[in-house]
Amino acid sequence: MSASERPTARIGEETPGHARTADPAARRAEIRGVIIDLDGTMVDTAGDFHAALNRMLADLELPSIDSDELLRYIGKGSEHLVRSVLSARLPADHVEARFATALDRYQHAYAQVNGMHASVYTHVAEGLAALRDAGLKLACVTNKPHRFAVALLTQVGLHAYFDAVFGGDSFARKKPDPLPMLKASEALGLAPAQMLAIGDSENDALAARAAGIAVLTVPYGYNHGQPVQSIDSDGIVGTLLEAARWLHQ
């Protein structure tokens, strides 16, 4: 089932597999800041990943990757992405021996293609503008390396909406660890109970849950190739603009 075919739940409704820890509607009045994921939530970057990985694989004389395989690996940072691709092509005892070279080749390739094959999802800019107009502070928290995140947000015209941007190398641990969420809340001068997180994958939800932050998911991203309805979140929103409208109510 494609992302566009998946049913979208109204915020605050139960969806299959959800074990909600808090009702977002009850916390709406407390929310003063929003943490938003990048890849698969604001920008479709699968084309960039695909191009960079295939440049890396060609350099290493390994079989190329197709889009279906790629979508299973996106979302846990560059190291996990490269290691997963190598693990599917090499014996286990060869993966670590070639990992450092592969990561270096991948990051060099990604720097060259960053944003070239990317597109902003529908109503992202409008949603960010609405959130800012409502007086909310915004942070982008992504597992993408910080320099790539800033460059991409700037290229697609979204960087100015954010008070802070944090990448997978900004802290000692990445999502799904709660540390990036907690540090982003701290950077905005807000408590976790005053925050809302929006993302497309289980990593976003797990990190938010562990940090005590309400979390909404979007149905059009990656989520490691799994349906968004399987994620334990507080609800599914069709777009960032829909999330902003909910918060305005």
C-alpha positions as CSV (number, residue, x, y, z in Angstrom):
1,M,0.0,0.0,0.0
2,S,1.4,3.4,-0.9
3,A,1.6,6.3,1.5
4,S,-1.1,8.1,-0.4
5,E,-3.5,5.1,0.0
6,R,-3.1,4.7,3.7
7,P,-6.0,6.0,5.8
8,T,-5.3,9.1,7.8
9,A,-6.6,9.1,11.4
10,R,-7.9,12.3,13.0
11,I,-5.7,13.6,15.7
12,G,-6.6,12.1,19.0
13,E,-8.3,9.0,17.6
14,E,-7.0,5.6,18.3
15,T,-5.3,3.8,15.4
16,P,-4.4,0.1,15.2
17,G,-1.4,-0.7,17.3
18,H,-1.4,2.6,19.2
19,A,-0.9,2.7,22.9
20,R,-1.2,6.3,23.6
21,T,0.5,7.7,26.7
22,A,-1.3,11.0,26.6
23,D,-4.1,12.7,24.8
24,P,-2.7,15.5,22.6
25,A,-5.9,17.5,22.7
26,A,-5.6,17.7,26.5
27,R,-2.1,19.1,26.2
28,R,-2.7,21.5,23.3
29,A,-2.9,24.6,25.4
30,E,0.5,23.8,27.0
31,I,2.4,23.4,23.7
32,R,4.9,26.2,23.1
33,G,7.3,24.5,20.7
34,V,7.5,21.9,18.0
35,I,10.3,19.5,17.0
36,I,10.1,18.5,13.4
37,D,11.9,15.7,11.6
38,L,13.5,16.4,8.2
39,D,13.8,13.4,5.8
40,G,10.4,11.9,5.1
41,T,8.6,14.6,7.1
42,M,9.5,17.9,5.5
43,V,11.5,16.9,2.5
44,D,11.5,13.8,0.3
45,T,15.2,13.0,0.1
46,A,15.1,9.4,-1.1
47,G,16.5,10.4,-4.5
48,D,19.5,12.0,-2.9
49,F,20.2,8.9,-0.8
50,H,19.7,6.7,-3.8
51,A,22.2,8.7,-5.9
52,A,24.8,9.0,-3.2
53,L,24.7,5.3,-2.3
54,N,25.0,4.1,-5.8
55,R,28.0,6.4,-6.3
56,M,29.5,4.8,-3.2
57,L,28.7,1.3,-4.4
58,A,30.2,1.9,-7.8
59,D,33.4,3.2,-6.2
60,L,33.5,0.0,-4.0
61,E,32.6,-2.2,-7.0
62,L,29.6,-3.6,-5.3
63,P,26.0,-4.2,-6.6
64,S,23.8,-1.1,-6.8
65,I,20.8,-0.5,-4.6
66,D,17.1,0.0,-5.8
67,S,14.5,2.2,-4.2
68,D,12.6,-0.6,-2.5
69,E,15.7,-1.8,-0.6
70,L,16.7,1.8,0.2
71,L,13.5,2.6,2.0
72,R,14.1,-0.1,4.5
73,Y,17.2,1.6,5.7
74,I,16.4,5.3,5.8
75,G,16.0,7.1,9.2
76,K,18.7,5.9,11.6
77,G,21.6,8.0,10.4
78,S,24.4,7.7,7.8
79,E,26.3,5.1,9.7
80,H,23.3,2.7,10.0
81,L,22.4,3.4,6.3
82,V,25.9,2.6,5.0
83,R,26.4,-0.4,7.3
84,S,23.0,-1.9,6.3
85,V,23.8,-1.5,2.6
86,L,27.2,-3.2,3.1
87,S,25.7,-6.0,5.2
88,A,23.3,-6.9,2.3
89,R,26.3,-7.2,-0.1
90,L,29.3,-8.5,1.9
91,P,30.0,-11.3,4.3
92,A,29.7,-10.2,7.9
93,D,33.4,-10.2,8.6
94,H,34.1,-7.9,5.6
95,V,31.5,-5.2,6.6
96,E,33.5,-3.6,9.4
97,A,36.7,-3.8,7.5
98,R,35.3,-1.8,4.6
99,F,32.9,0.4,6.6
100,A,35.2,3.5,7.2
101,T,36.1,3.7,3.5
102,A,32.5,3.2,2.5
103,L,31.2,5.9,4.9
104,D,33.8,8.4,3.6
105,R,32.8,7.7,0.0
106,Y,29.1,8.0,0.8
107,Q,29.5,11.3,2.7
108,H,31.6,12.7,-0.1
109,A,29.0,11.6,-2.7
110,Y,26.1,12.9,-0.6
111,A,27.7,16.4,-0.3
112,Q,27.7,16.5,-4.1
113,V,24.1,15.5,-4.5
114,N,22.4,17.0,-1.4
115,G,19.1,18.5,-2.5
116,M,19.6,17.7,-6.2
117,H,16.9,15.0,-6.2
118,A,14.9,16.3,-3.2
119,S,11.5,17.9,-3.1
120,V,9.5,19.6,-0.3
121,Y,6.3,17.8,0.6
122,T,2.9,19.5,0.1
123,H,2.0,22.2,2.6
124,V,5.2,22.0,4.5
125,A,6.1,25.7,4.1
126,E,2.5,26.7,4.8
127,G,2.5,24.6,7.9
128,L,5.8,26.0,9.2
129,A,4.5,29.5,8.6
130,A,1.3,28.8,10.4
131,L,3.2,27.4,13.4
132,R,5.5,30.4,13.5
133,D,2.5,32.8,13.2
134,A,1.0,31.1,16.2
135,G,4.0,32.1,18.3
136,L,5.5,28.6,18.5
137,K,9.3,28.0,18.7
138,L,10.5,25.4,16.1
139,A,13.4,23.0,16.1
140,C,14.5,20.6,13.4
141,V,15.9,17.3,14.8
142,T,17.2,14.9,12.3
143,N,19.6,11.9,12.2
144,K,21.1,13.4,9.0
145,P,24.5,15.0,9.7
146,H,24.1,18.6,10.8
147,R,26.0,20.2,7.9
148,F,23.9,18.3,5.4
149,A,20.7,19.2,7.2
150,V,21.5,22.9,7.3
151,A,22.5,23.0,3.7
152,L,19.4,21.2,2.6
153,L,17.0,23.4,4.6
154,T,18.7,26.5,3.3
155,Q,18.5,25.2,-0.3
156,V,14.8,24.5,-0.2
157,G,14.0,27.7,1.6
158,L,13.0,26.3,5.0
159,H,15.9,27.1,7.3
160,A,14.6,30.5,8.3
161,Y,11.6,29.0,10.0
162,F,13.7,27.3,12.7
163,D,15.1,28.6,15.9
164,A,17.5,25.6,16.0
165,V,18.6,22.7,13.8
166,F,20.2,19.6,15.2
167,G,21.7,16.7,13.3
168,G,22.7,13.1,14.0
169,D,26.1,14.3,15.0
170,S,25.0,17.1,17.2
171,F,24.8,14.9,20.3
172,A,26.3,11.7,21.7
173,R,23.2,9.7,20.7
174,K,20.7,9.8,17.8
175,K,17.0,9.2,17.6
176,P,15.3,6.8,18.8
177,D,17.3,7.8,21.9
178,P,15.5,10.7,23.7
179,L,18.6,12.8,24.1
180,P,18.2,14.9,20.9
181,M,14.6,15.7,21.8
182,L,15.5,16.7,25.3
183,K,18.4,18.8,24.1
184,A,16.2,20.5,21.5
185,S,13.6,21.3,24.2
186,E,16.3,22.8,26.4
187,A,17.7,24.8,23.5
188,L,14.2,26.4,23.0
189,G,13.9,27.1,26.7
190,L,10.9,24.8,27.1
191,A,10.0,21.7,29.2
192,P,9.2,18.4,27.4
193,A,5.5,18.8,28.4
194,Q,5.4,22.1,26.4
195,M,6.7,20.4,23.2
196,L,5.1,18.5,20.3
197,A,7.2,16.3,17.9
198,I,6.2,15.6,14.3
199,G,7.8,12.8,12.3
200,D,7.4,10.0,9.8
201,S,9.0,7.1,11.5
202,E,9.0,4.9,14.6
203,N,12.4,6.5,15.6
204,D,10.7,9.9,16.0
205,A,7.9,8.4,18.1
206,L,10.2,6.3,20.3
207,A,12.4,9.3,21.0
208,A,9.5,11.6,21.8
209,R,7.8,9.0,24.0
210,A,11.0,8.5,26.0
211,A,11.4,12.2,26.4
212,G,7.8,12.7,27.6
213,I,6.9,14.7,24.5
214,A,3.6,14.3,22.6
215,V,4.1,13.1,19.0
216,L,2.2,13.1,15.7
217,T,3.1,11.2,12.6
218,V,2.7,11.9,8.9
219,P,1.6,9.1,6.5
220,Y,3.8,9.9,3.5
221,G,7.3,9.3,4.7
222,Y,9.6,6.3,5.0
223,N,9.3,4.5,8.4
224,H,11.7,1.8,7.2
225,G,9.2,0.5,4.7
226,Q,6.5,-0.2,7.4
227,P,3.0,1.3,7.6
228,V,2.7,4.5,9.7
229,Q,-0.3,3.0,11.4
230,S,2.0,0.6,13.3
231,I,3.7,3.5,15.1
232,D,2.8,4.3,18.7
233,S,2.0,8.0,18.3
234,D,-0.8,10.3,19.5
235,G,-2.3,10.6,16.0
236,I,-1.7,10.9,12.3
237,V,-1.8,14.2,10.4
238,G,-2.0,14.4,6.6
239,T,0.3,17.5,6.4
240,L,2.2,19.9,8.6
241,L,-0.5,22.5,7.8
242,E,-3.1,20.1,9.3
243,A,-1.0,19.9,12.5
244,A,-0.8,23.6,12.7
245,R,-4.5,24.0,12.3
246,W,-5.1,21.5,15.1
247,L,-2.8,23.5,17.4
248,H,-4.6,26.7,16.5
249,Q,-8.0,25.3,17.7
